[in-house]
Amino acid sequence: MAKRFLSENNIAFEEINIDAQPDAIDWLKEQGFQSVPVITSEATTVVGFRPDQLKQLAS
């Protein structure tokens, strides 16, 4: 859902698939995240599908 939301709202993103890149799981754990998706930008981090917060990434 998050990926579709970002695409439909023309918000650029890079997908990191934790199944294909298991080292990404280590990074997520080190940062204290326990669920996905985790969407990060320079200014904010959004955990889970949160359309209200994801819209802020477009600005």
PDBQT receptor file of N, H, CA, C and O in Angstrom, charges set to zero:
ATOM      1  N   MET A   1       0.808  -1.194   0.000  1.00  0.00    +0.000 N 
ATOM      2  CA  MET A   1       0.000   0.000   0.000  1.00  0.00    +0.000 C 
ATOM      3  C   MET A   1       0.853   1.259   0.000  1.00  0.00    +0.000 C 
ATOM      4  O   MET A   1       0.539   2.219  -0.703  1.00  0.00    +0.000 OA
ATOM      5  N   ALA A   2       1.921   1.265   0.775  1.00  0.00    +0.000 N 
ATOM      6  H   ALA A   2       2.176   0.485   1.346  1.00  0.00    +0.000 HD
ATOM      7  CA  ALA A   2       2.778   2.452   0.839  1.00  0.00    +0.000 C 
ATOM      8  C   ALA A   2       3.432   2.710  -0.511  1.00  0.00    +0.000 C 
ATOM      9  O   ALA A   2       3.501   3.853  -0.964  1.00  0.00    +0.000 OA
ATOM     10  N   LYS A   3       3.905   1.661  -1.146  1.00  0.00    +0.000 N 
ATOM     11  H   LYS A   3       3.848   0.733  -0.778  1.00  0.00    +0.000 HD
ATOM     12  CA  LYS A   3       4.561   1.796  -2.448  1.00  0.00    +0.000 C 
ATOM     13  C   LYS A   3       3.587   2.375  -3.473  1.00  0.00    +0.000 C 
ATOM     14  O   LYS A   3       3.943   3.274  -4.236  1.00  0.00    +0.000 OA
ATOM     15  N   ARG A   4       2.368   1.860  -3.487  1.00  0.00    +0.000 N 
ATOM     16  H   ARG A   4       2.080   1.130  -2.867  1.00  0.00    +0.000 HD
ATOM     17  CA  ARG A   4       1.358   2.361  -4.427  1.00  0.00    +0.000 C 
ATOM     18  C   ARG A   4       1.028   3.821  -4.120  1.00  0.00    +0.000 C 
ATOM     19  O   ARG A   4       0.910   4.637  -5.034  1.00  0.00    +0.000 OA
ATOM     20  N   PHE A   5       0.880   4.148  -2.841  1.00  0.00    +0.000 N 
ATOM     21  H   PHE A   5       0.976   3.484  -2.099  1.00  0.00    +0.000 HD
ATOM     22  CA  PHE A   5       0.576   5.524  -2.448  1.00  0.00    +0.000 C 
ATOM     23  C   PHE A   5       1.673   6.473  -2.929  1.00  0.00    +0.000 C 
ATOM     24  O   PHE A   5       1.379   7.522  -3.502  1.00  0.00    +0.000 OA
ATOM     25  N   LEU A   6       2.920   6.113  -2.700  1.00  0.00    +0.000 N 
ATOM     26  H   LEU A   6       3.158   5.261  -2.235  1.00  0.00    +0.000 HD
ATOM     27  CA  LEU A   6       4.029   6.964  -3.123  1.00  0.00    +0.000 C 
ATOM     28  C   LEU A   6       4.033   7.138  -4.635  1.00  0.00    +0.000 C 
ATOM     29  O   LEU A   6       4.223   8.250  -5.128  1.00  0.00    +0.000 OA
ATOM     30  N   SER A   7       3.827   6.052  -5.376  1.00  0.00    +0.000 N 
ATOM     31  H   SER A   7       3.673   5.149  -4.975  1.00  0.00    +0.000 HD
ATOM     32  CA  SER A   7       3.803   6.124  -6.840  1.00  0.00    +0.000 C 
ATOM     33  C   SER A   7       2.654   6.991  -7.334  1.00  0.00    +0.000 C 
ATOM     34  O   SER A   7       2.847   7.853  -8.192  1.00  0.00    +0.000 OA
ATOM     35  N   GLU A   8       1.455   6.765  -6.795  1.00  0.00    +0.000 N 
ATOM     36  H   GLU A   8       1.298   6.065  -6.098  1.00  0.00    +0.000 HD
ATOM     37  CA  GLU A   8       0.278   7.516  -7.234  1.00  0.00    +0.000 C 
ATOM     38  C   GLU A   8       0.385   8.999  -6.914  1.00  0.00    +0.000 C 
ATOM     39  O   GLU A   8      -0.247   9.818  -7.580  1.00  0.00    +0.000 OA
ATOM     40  N   ASN A   9       1.164   9.354  -5.918  1.00  0.00    +0.000 N 
ATOM     41  H   ASN A   9       1.678   8.688  -5.377  1.00  0.00    +0.000 HD
ATOM     42  CA  ASN A   9       1.334  10.749  -5.536  1.00  0.00    +0.000 C 
ATOM     43  C   ASN A   9       2.648  11.336  -6.034  1.00  0.00    +0.000 C 
ATOM     44  O   ASN A   9       3.080  12.395  -5.579  1.00  0.00    +0.000 OA
ATOM     45  N   ASN A  10       3.281  10.635  -6.978  1.00  0.00    +0.000 N 
ATOM     46  H   ASN A  10       2.931   9.775  -7.348  1.00  0.00    +0.000 HD
ATOM     47  CA  ASN A  10       4.523  11.097  -7.606  1.00  0.00    +0.000 C 
ATOM     48  C   ASN A  10       5.598  11.471  -6.594  1.00  0.00    +0.000 C 
ATOM     49  O   ASN A  10       6.292  12.477  -6.742  1.00  0.00    +0.000 OA
ATOM     50  N   ILE A  11       5.721  10.643  -5.566  1.00  0.00    +0.000 N 
ATOM     51  H   ILE A  11       5.158   9.825  -5.446  1.00  0.00    +0.000 HD
ATOM     52  CA  ILE A  11       6.758  10.835  -4.561  1.00  0.00    +0.000 C 
ATOM     53  C   ILE A  11       7.874   9.840  -4.870  1.00  0.00    +0.000 C 
ATOM     54  O   ILE A  11       7.661   8.628  -4.830  1.00  0.00    +0.000 OA
ATOM     55  N   ALA A  12       9.051  10.351  -5.175  1.00  0.00    +0.000 N 
ATOM     56  H   ALA A  12       9.224  11.335  -5.208  1.00  0.00    +0.000 HD
ATOM     57  CA  ALA A  12      10.177   9.489  -5.531  1.00  0.00    +0.000 C 
ATOM     58  C   ALA A  12      10.594   8.648  -4.328  1.00  0.00    +0.000 C 
ATOM     59  O   ALA A  12      10.590   9.120  -3.191  1.00  0.00    +0.000 OA
ATOM     60  N   PHE A  13      10.952   7.399  -4.600  1.00  0.00    +0.000 N 
ATOM     61  H   PHE A  13      10.955   7.016  -5.523  1.00  0.00    +0.000 HD
ATOM     62  CA  PHE A  13      11.400   6.519  -3.525  1.00  0.00    +0.000 C 
ATOM     63  C   PHE A  13      12.314   5.445  -4.082  1.00  0.00    +0.000 C 
ATOM     64  O   PHE A  13      12.302   5.150  -5.277  1.00  0.00    +0.000 OA
ATOM     65  N   GLU A  14      13.097   4.874  -3.201  1.00  0.00    +0.000 N 
ATOM     66  H   GLU A  14      13.107   5.114  -2.230  1.00  0.00    +0.000 HD
ATOM     67  CA  GLU A  14      13.941   3.725  -3.527  1.00  0.00    +0.000 C 
ATOM     68  C   GLU A  14      13.469   2.579  -2.651  1.00  0.00    +0.000 C 
ATOM     69  O   GLU A  14      13.451   2.684  -1.425  1.00  0.00    +0.000 OA
ATOM     70  N   GLU A  15      13.089   1.488  -3.290  1.00  0.00    +0.000 N 
ATOM     71  H   GLU A  15      13.103   1.402  -4.286  1.00  0.00    +0.000 HD
ATOM     72  CA  GLU A  15      12.613   0.331  -2.540  1.00  0.00    +0.000 C 
ATOM     73  C   GLU A  15      13.790  -0.552  -2.144  1.00  0.00    +0.000 C 
ATOM     74  O   GLU A  15      14.641  -0.872  -2.974  1.00  0.00    +0.000 OA
ATOM     75  N   ILE A  16      13.834  -0.939  -0.890  1.00  0.00    +0.000 N 
ATOM     76  H   ILE A  16      13.142  -0.680  -0.216  1.00  0.00    +0.000 HD
ATOM     77  CA  ILE A  16      14.822  -1.900  -0.409  1.00  0.00    +0.000 C 
ATOM     78  C   ILE A  16      14.044  -3.091   0.112  1.00  0.00    +0.000 C 
ATOM     79  O   ILE A  16      13.346  -2.998   1.121  1.00  0.00    +0.000 OA
ATOM     80  N   ASN A  17      14.167  -4.201  -0.575  1.00  0.00    +0.000 N 
ATOM     81  H   ASN A  17      14.735  -4.277  -1.395  1.00  0.00    +0.000 HD
ATOM     82  CA  ASN A  17      13.441  -5.419  -0.231  1.00  0.00    +0.000 C 
ATOM     83  C   ASN A  17      14.255  -6.198   0.794  1.00  0.00    +0.000 C 
ATOM     84  O   ASN A  17      15.352  -6.666   0.489  1.00  0.00    +0.000 OA
ATOM     85  N   ILE A  18      13.730  -6.340   2.000  1.00  0.00    +0.000 N 
ATOM     86  H   ILE A  18      12.839  -5.960   2.248  1.00  0.00    +0.000 HD
ATOM     87  CA  ILE A  18      14.498  -7.006   3.056  1.00  0.00    +0.000 C 
ATOM     88  C   ILE A  18      14.659  -8.498   2.796  1.00  0.00    +0.000 C 
ATOM     89  O   ILE A  18      15.549  -9.127   3.367  1.00  0.00    +0.000 OA
ATOM     90  N   ASP A  19      13.813  -9.077   1.943  1.00  0.00    +0.000 N 
ATOM     91  H   ASP A  19      13.090  -8.566   1.479  1.00  0.00    +0.000 HD
ATOM     92  CA  ASP A  19      14.000 -10.482   1.576  1.00  0.00    +0.000 C 
ATOM     93  C   ASP A  19      15.209 -10.642   0.657  1.00  0.00    +0.000 C 
ATOM     94  O   ASP A  19      15.935 -11.632   0.742  1.00  0.00    +0.000 OA
ATOM     95  N   ALA A  20      15.417  -9.662  -0.220  1.00  0.00    +0.000 N 
ATOM     96  H   ALA A  20      14.827  -8.858  -0.289  1.00  0.00    +0.000 HD
ATOM     97  CA  ALA A  20      16.535  -9.714  -1.157  1.00  0.00    +0.000 C 
ATOM     98  C   ALA A  20      17.816  -9.135  -0.560  1.00  0.00    +0.000 C 
ATOM     99  O   ALA A  20      18.914  -9.467  -1.007  1.00  0.00    +0.000 OA
ATOM    100  N   GLN A  21      17.683  -8.270   0.450  1.00  0.00    +0.000 N 
ATOM    101  H   GLN A  21      16.791  -8.001   0.813  1.00  0.00    +0.000 HD
ATOM    102  CA  GLN A  21      18.837  -7.622   1.073  1.00  0.00    +0.000 C 
ATOM    103  C   GLN A  21      18.757  -7.797   2.588  1.00  0.00    +0.000 C 
ATOM    104  O   GLN A  21      18.394  -6.860   3.300  1.00  0.00    +0.000 OA
ATOM    105  N   PRO A  22      19.090  -8.980   3.083  1.00  0.00    +0.000 N 
ATOM    106  CA  PRO A  22      18.955  -9.253   4.516  1.00  0.00    +0.000 C 
ATOM    107  C   PRO A  22      19.758  -8.319   5.420  1.00  0.00    +0.000 C 
ATOM    108  O   PRO A  22      19.407  -8.147   6.587  1.00  0.00    +0.000 OA
ATOM    109  N   ASP A  23      20.825  -7.714   4.906  1.00  0.00    +0.000 N 
ATOM    110  H   ASP A  23      21.110  -7.853   3.958  1.00  0.00    +0.000 HD
ATOM    111  CA  ASP A  23      21.587  -6.776   5.730  1.00  0.00    +0.000 C 
ATOM    112  C   ASP A  23      20.754  -5.554   6.097  1.00  0.00    +0.000 C 
ATOM    113  O   ASP A  23      21.046  -4.874   7.081  1.00  0.00    +0.000 OA
ATOM    114  N   ALA A  24      19.726  -5.276   5.316  1.00  0.00    +0.000 N 
ATOM    115  H   ALA A  24      19.489  -5.829   4.517  1.00  0.00    +0.000 HD
ATOM    116  CA  ALA A  24      18.833  -4.164   5.634  1.00  0.00    +0.000 C 
ATOM    117  C   ALA A  24      18.067  -4.442   6.927  1.00  0.00    +0.000 C 
ATOM    118  O   ALA A  24      17.730  -3.510   7.658  1.00  0.00    +0.000 OA
ATOM    119  N   ILE A  25      17.793  -5.708   7.212  1.00  0.00    +0.000 N 
ATOM    120  H   ILE A  25      18.067  -6.465   6.618  1.00  0.00    +0.000 HD
ATOM    121  CA  ILE A  25      17.115  -6.072   8.462  1.00  0.00    +0.000 C 
ATOM    122  C   ILE A  25      17.972  -5.663   9.655  1.00  0.00    +0.000 C 
ATOM    123  O   ILE A  25      17.461  -5.137  10.644  1.00  0.00    +0.000 OA
ATOM    124  N   ASP A  26      19.268  -5.905   9.557  1.00  0.00    +0.000 N 
ATOM    125  H   ASP A  26      19.683  -6.332   8.754  1.00  0.00    +0.000 HD
ATOM    126  CA  ASP A  26      20.171  -5.514  10.647  1.00  0.00    +0.000 C 
ATOM    127  C   ASP A  26      20.116  -4.011  10.886  1.00  0.00    +0.000 C 
ATOM    128  O   ASP A  26      20.056  -3.559  12.030  1.00  0.00    +0.000 OA
ATOM    129  N   TRP A  27      20.136  -3.235   9.796  1.00  0.00    +0.000 N 
ATOM    130  H   TRP A  27      20.185  -3.602   8.867  1.00  0.00    +0.000 HD
ATOM    131  CA  TRP A  27      20.072  -1.779   9.930  1.00  0.00    +0.000 C 
ATOM    132  C   TRP A  27      18.767  -1.364  10.603  1.00  0.00    +0.000 C 
ATOM    133  O   TRP A  27      18.775  -0.523  11.503  1.00  0.00    +0.000 OA
ATOM    134  N   LEU A  28      17.645  -1.948  10.175  1.00  0.00    +0.000 N 
ATOM    135  H   LEU A  28      17.639  -2.631   9.445  1.00  0.00    +0.000 HD
ATOM    136  CA  LEU A  28      16.350  -1.614  10.772  1.00  0.00    +0.000 C 
ATOM    137  C   LEU A  28      16.347  -1.904  12.268  1.00  0.00    +0.000 C 
ATOM    138  O   LEU A  28      15.875  -1.094  13.066  1.00  0.00    +0.000 OA
ATOM    139  N   LYS A  29      16.880  -3.070  12.643  1.00  0.00    +0.000 N 
ATOM    140  H   LYS A  29      17.263  -3.728  11.995  1.00  0.00    +0.000 HD
ATOM    141  CA  LYS A  29      16.932  -3.436  14.061  1.00  0.00    +0.000 C 
ATOM    142  C   LYS A  29      17.826  -2.486  14.849  1.00  0.00    +0.000 C 
ATOM    143  O   LYS A  29      17.484  -2.086  15.962  1.00  0.00    +0.000 OA
ATOM    144  N   GLU A  30      18.979  -2.122  14.270  1.00  0.00    +0.000 N 
ATOM    145  H   GLU A  30      19.257  -2.447  13.366  1.00  0.00    +0.000 HD
ATOM    146  CA  GLU A  30      19.892  -1.192  14.937  1.00  0.00    +0.000 C 
ATOM    147  C   GLU A  30      19.234   0.161  15.181  1.00  0.00    +0.000 C 
ATOM    148  O   GLU A  30      19.527   0.831  16.172  1.00  0.00    +0.000 OA
ATOM    149  N   GLN A  31      18.345   0.558  14.278  1.00  0.00    +0.000 N 
ATOM    150  H   GLN A  31      18.107   0.014  13.474  1.00  0.00    +0.000 HD
ATOM    151  CA  GLN A  31      17.647   1.837  14.407  1.00  0.00    +0.000 C 
ATOM    152  C   GLN A  31      16.436   1.747  15.330  1.00  0.00    +0.000 C 
ATOM    153  O   GLN A  31      15.812   2.760  15.644  1.00  0.00    +0.000 OA
ATOM    154  N   GLY A  32      16.105   0.532  15.762  1.00  0.00    +0.000 N 
ATOM    155  H   GLY A  32      16.612  -0.292  15.507  1.00  0.00    +0.000 HD
ATOM    156  CA  GLY A  32      14.995   0.348  16.690  1.00  0.00    +0.000 C 
ATOM    157  C   GLY A  32      13.655   0.054  16.043  1.00  0.00    +0.000 C 
ATOM    158  O   GLY A  32      12.633   0.013  16.728  1.00  0.00    +0.000 OA
ATOM    159  N   PHE A  33      13.645  -0.151  14.733  1.00  0.00    +0.000 N 
ATOM    160  H   PHE A  33      14.476  -0.117  14.176  1.00  0.00    +0.000 HD
ATOM    161  CA  PHE A  33      12.396  -0.440  14.038  1.00  0.00    +0.000 C 
ATOM    162  C   PHE A  33      12.055  -1.912  14.183  1.00  0.00    +0.000 C 
ATOM    163  O   PHE A  33      12.933  -2.773  14.131  1.00  0.00    +0.000 OA
ATOM    164  N   GLN A  34      10.766  -2.193  14.365  1.00  0.00    +0.000 N 
ATOM    165  H   GLN A  34      10.053  -1.494  14.407  1.00  0.00    +0.000 HD
ATOM    166  CA  GLN A  34      10.326  -3.572  14.541  1.00  0.00    +0.000 C 
ATOM    167  C   GLN A  34       9.300  -3.997  13.507  1.00  0.00    +0.000 C 
ATOM    168  O   GLN A  34       8.831  -5.135  13.530  1.00  0.00    +0.000 OA
ATOM    169  N   SER A  35       8.945  -3.096  12.601  1.00  0.00    +0.000 N 
ATOM    170  H   SER A  35       9.326  -2.171  12.583  1.00  0.00    +0.000 HD
ATOM    171  CA  SER A  35       7.976  -3.436  11.568  1.00  0.00    +0.000 C 
ATOM    172  C   SER A  35       8.322  -2.687  10.288  1.00  0.00    +0.000 C 
ATOM    173  O   SER A  35       9.125  -1.754  10.296  1.00  0.00    +0.000 OA
ATOM    174  N   VAL A  36       7.717  -3.100   9.213  1.00  0.00    +0.000 N 
ATOM    175  H   VAL A  36       7.065  -3.858   9.207  1.00  0.00    +0.000 HD
ATOM    176  CA  VAL A  36       7.888  -2.449   7.920  1.00  0.00    +0.000 C 
ATOM    177  C   VAL A  36       6.513  -2.087   7.388  1.00  0.00    +0.000 C 
ATOM    178  O   VAL A  36       5.535  -2.707   7.806  1.00  0.00    +0.000 OA
ATOM    179  N   PRO A  37       6.386  -1.138   6.508  1.00  0.00    +0.000 N 
ATOM    180  CA  PRO A  37       7.472  -0.420   5.863  1.00  0.00    +0.000 C 
ATOM    181  C   PRO A  37       8.043   0.682   6.755  1.00  0.00    +0.000 C 
ATOM    182  O   PRO A  37       7.385   1.195   7.661  1.00  0.00    +0.000 OA
ATOM    183  N   VAL A  38       9.286   1.017   6.457  1.00  0.00    +0.000 N 
ATOM    184  H   VAL A  38       9.820   0.600   5.721  1.00  0.00    +0.000 HD
ATOM    185  CA  VAL A  38       9.936   2.171   7.065  1.00  0.00    +0.000 C 
ATOM    186  C   VAL A  38      10.324   3.084   5.912  1.00  0.00    +0.000 C 
ATOM    187  O   VAL A  38      11.112   2.702   5.046  1.00  0.00    +0.000 OA
ATOM    188  N   ILE A  39       9.774   4.274   5.904  1.00  0.00    +0.000 N 
ATOM    189  H   ILE A  39       9.134   4.584   6.607  1.00  0.00    +0.000 HD
ATOM    190  CA  ILE A  39      10.053   5.234   4.846  1.00  0.00    +0.000 C 
ATOM    191  C   ILE A  39      10.826   6.375   5.482  1.00  0.00    +0.000 C 
ATOM    192  O   ILE A  39      10.345   7.022   6.412  1.00  0.00    +0.000 OA
ATOM    193  N   THR A  40      12.027   6.619   4.974  1.00  0.00    +0.000 N 
ATOM    194  H   THR A  40      12.418   6.094   4.218  1.00  0.00    +0.000 HD
ATOM    195  CA  THR A  40      12.862   7.679   5.536  1.00  0.00    +0.000 C 
ATOM    196  C   THR A  40      13.148   8.740   4.488  1.00  0.00    +0.000 C 
ATOM    197  O   THR A  40      13.216   8.453   3.293  1.00  0.00    +0.000 OA
ATOM    198  N   SER A  41      13.312   9.950   4.948  1.00  0.00    +0.000 N 
ATOM    199  H   SER A  41      13.256  10.183   5.918  1.00  0.00    +0.000 HD
ATOM    200  CA  SER A  41      13.780  11.054   4.122  1.00  0.00    +0.000 C 
ATOM    201  C   SER A  41      14.756  11.842   4.982  1.00  0.00    +0.000 C 
ATOM    202  O   SER A  41      15.015  11.480   6.130  1.00  0.00    +0.000 OA
ATOM    203  N   GLU A  42      15.286  12.902   4.435  1.00  0.00    +0.000 N 
ATOM    204  H   GLU A  42      15.076  13.197   3.503  1.00  0.00    +0.000 HD
ATOM    205  CA  GLU A  42      16.224  13.712   5.218  1.00  0.00    +0.000 C 
ATOM    206  C   GLU A  42      15.547  14.311   6.447  1.00  0.00    +0.000 C 
ATOM    207  O   GLU A  42      16.189  14.509   7.479  1.00  0.00    +0.000 OA
ATOM    208  N   ALA A  43      14.253  14.599   6.336  1.00  0.00    +0.000 N 
ATOM    209  H   ALA A  43      13.731  14.438   5.498  1.00  0.00    +0.000 HD
ATOM    210  CA  ALA A  43      13.567  15.323   7.403  1.00  0.00    +0.000 C 
ATOM    211  C   ALA A  43      12.715  14.455   8.318  1.00  0.00    +0.000 C 
ATOM    212  O   ALA A  43      12.433  14.851   9.449  1.00  0.00    +0.000 OA
ATOM    213  N   THR A  44      12.299  13.284   7.856  1.00  0.00    +0.000 N 
ATOM    214  H   THR A  44      12.527  12.963   6.937  1.00  0.00    +0.000 HD
ATOM    215  CA  THR A  44      11.334  12.517   8.639  1.00  0.00    +0.000 C 
ATOM    216  C   THR A  44      11.457  11.017   8.402  1.00  0.00    +0.000 C 
ATOM    217  O   THR A  44      12.055  10.571   7.423  1.00  0.00    +0.000 OA
ATOM    218  N   THR A  45      10.884  10.258   9.312  1.00  0.00    +0.000 N 
ATOM    219  H   THR A  45      10.399  10.621  10.108  1.00  0.00    +0.000 HD
ATOM    220  CA  THR A  45      10.778   8.809   9.174  1.00  0.00    +0.000 C 
ATOM    221  C   THR A  45       9.334   8.426   9.448  1.00  0.00    +0.000 C 
ATOM    222  O   THR A  45       8.735   8.863  10.431  1.00  0.00    +0.000 OA
ATOM    223  N   VAL A  46       8.785   7.602   8.563  1.00  0.00    +0.000 N 
ATOM    224  H   VAL A  46       9.272   7.247   7.764  1.00  0.00    +0.000 HD
ATOM    225  CA  VAL A  46       7.415   7.127   8.707  1.00  0.00    +0.000 C 
ATOM    226  C   VAL A  46       7.471   5.612   8.833  1.00  0.00    +0.000 C 
ATOM    227  O   VAL A  46       8.058   4.936   7.988  1.00  0.00    +0.000 OA
ATOM    228  N   VAL A  47       6.864   5.079   9.885  1.00  0.00    +0.000 N 
ATOM    229  H   VAL A  47       6.387   5.628  10.572  1.00  0.00    +0.000 HD
ATOM    230  CA  VAL A  47       6.821   3.633  10.091  1.00  0.00    +0.000 C 
ATOM    231  C   VAL A  47       5.384   3.180   9.883  1.00  0.00    +0.000 C 
ATOM    232  O   VAL A  47       4.461   3.696  10.512  1.00  0.00    +0.000 OA
ATOM    233  N   GLY A  48       5.206   2.210   8.994  1.00  0.00    +0.000 N 
ATOM    234  H   GLY A  48       5.956   1.791   8.482  1.00  0.00    +0.000 HD
ATOM    235  CA  GLY A  48       3.865   1.732   8.679  1.00  0.00    +0.000 C 
ATOM    236  C   GLY A  48       3.251   2.554   7.566  1.00  0.00    +0.000 C 
ATOM    237  O   GLY A  48       3.848   3.518   7.087  1.00  0.00    +0.000 OA
ATOM    238  N   PHE A  49       2.056   2.166   7.158  1.00  0.00    +0.000 N 
ATOM    239  H   PHE A  49       1.571   1.382   7.547  1.00  0.00    +0.000 HD
ATOM    240  CA  PHE A  49       1.348   2.893   6.112  1.00  0.00    +0.000 C 
ATOM    241  C   PHE A  49       0.556   4.018   6.753  1.00  0.00    +0.000 C 
ATOM    242  O   PHE A  49      -0.514   3.795   7.320  1.00  0.00    +0.000 OA
ATOM    243  N   ARG A  50       1.089   5.223   6.659  1.00  0.00    +0.000 N 
ATOM    244  H   ARG A  50       1.958   5.404   6.198  1.00  0.00    +0.000 HD
ATOM    245  CA  ARG A  50       0.489   6.409   7.277  1.00  0.00    +0.000 C 
ATOM    246  C   ARG A  50       0.302   7.483   6.204  1.00  0.00    +0.000 C 
ATOM    247  O   ARG A  50       1.148   8.367   6.073  1.00  0.00    +0.000 OA
ATOM    248  N   PRO A  51      -0.791   7.424   5.431  1.00  0.00    +0.000 N 
ATOM    249  CA  PRO A  51      -0.988   8.382   4.342  1.00  0.00    +0.000 C 
ATOM    250  C   PRO A  51      -0.868   9.834   4.778  1.00  0.00    +0.000 C 
ATOM    251  O   PRO A  51      -0.344  10.662   4.033  1.00  0.00    +0.000 OA
ATOM    252  N   ASP A  52      -1.346  10.155   5.978  1.00  0.00    +0.000 N 
ATOM    253  H   ASP A  52      -1.771   9.483   6.584  1.00  0.00    +0.000 HD
ATOM    254  CA  ASP A  52      -1.262  11.528   6.461  1.00  0.00    +0.000 C 
ATOM    255  C   ASP A  52       0.184  11.996   6.555  1.00  0.00    +0.000 C 
ATOM    256  O   ASP A  52       0.491  13.140   6.219  1.00  0.00    +0.000 OA
ATOM    257  N   GLN A  53       1.067  11.125   7.008  1.00  0.00    +0.000 N 
ATOM    258  H   GLN A  53       0.818  10.196   7.281  1.00  0.00    +0.000 HD
ATOM    259  CA  GLN A  53       2.479  11.481   7.126  1.00  0.00    +0.000 C 
ATOM    260  C   GLN A  53       3.197  11.360   5.789  1.00  0.00    +0.000 C 
ATOM    261  O   GLN A  53       4.111  12.135   5.506  1.00  0.00    +0.000 OA
ATOM    262  N   LEU A  54       2.800  10.403   4.968  1.00  0.00    +0.000 N 
ATOM    263  H   LEU A  54       2.058   9.773   5.198  1.00  0.00    +0.000 HD
ATOM    264  CA  LEU A  54       3.444  10.233   3.669  1.00  0.00    +0.000 C 
ATOM    265  C   LEU A  54       3.198  11.433   2.764  1.00  0.00    +0.000 C 
ATOM    266  O   LEU A  54       4.064  11.781   1.961  1.00  0.00    +0.000 OA
ATOM    267  N   LYS A  55       2.045  12.068   2.876  1.00  0.00    +0.000 N 
ATOM    268  H   LYS A  55       1.342  11.785   3.529  1.00  0.00    +0.000 HD
ATOM    269  CA  LYS A  55       1.749  13.252   2.063  1.00  0.00    +0.000 C 
ATOM    270  C   LYS A  55       2.757  14.360   2.324  1.00  0.00    +0.000 C 
ATOM    271  O   LYS A  55       3.053  15.147   1.425  1.00  0.00    +0.000 OA
ATOM    272  N   GLN A  56       3.285  14.435   3.531  1.00  0.00    +0.000 N 
ATOM    273  H   GLN A  56       3.045  13.796   4.261  1.00  0.00    +0.000 HD
ATOM    274  CA  GLN A  56       4.268  15.467   3.863  1.00  0.00    +0.000 C 
ATOM    275  C   GLN A  56       5.557  15.287   3.068  1.00  0.00    +0.000 C 
ATOM    276  O   GLN A  56       6.294  16.251   2.865  1.00  0.00    +0.000 OA
ATOM    277  N   LEU A  57       5.837  14.074   2.619  1.00  0.00    +0.000 N 
ATOM    278  H   LEU A  57       5.237  13.290   2.784  1.00  0.00    +0.000 HD
ATOM    279  CA  LEU A  57       7.053  13.833   1.847  1.00  0.00    +0.000 C 
ATOM    280  C   LEU A  57       6.983  14.483   0.470  1.00  0.00    +0.000 C 
ATOM    281  O   LEU A  57       8.016  14.738  -0.148  1.00  0.00    +0.000 OA
ATOM    282  N   ALA A  58       5.776  14.751  -0.011  1.00  0.00    +0.000 N 
ATOM    283  H   ALA A  58       4.937  14.544   0.492  1.00  0.00    +0.000 HD
ATOM    284  CA  ALA A  58       5.609  15.350  -1.329  1.00  0.00    +0.000 C 
ATOM    285  C   ALA A  58       5.981  16.825  -1.335  1.00  0.00    +0.000 C 
ATOM    286  O   ALA A  58       6.286  17.383  -2.388  1.00  0.00    +0.000 OA
ATOM    287  N   SER A  59       5.959  17.450  -0.185  1.00  0.00    +0.000 N 
ATOM    288  H   SER A  59       5.711  16.996   0.671  1.00  0.00    +0.000 HD
ATOM    289  CA  SER A  59       6.231  18.896  -0.148  1.00  0.00    +0.000 C 
ATOM    290  C   SER A  59       7.688  19.200   0.056  1.00  0.00    +0.000 C 
ATOM    291  O   SER A  59       8.074  20.368   0.109  1.00  0.00    +0.000 OA
TER     292      SER A  59
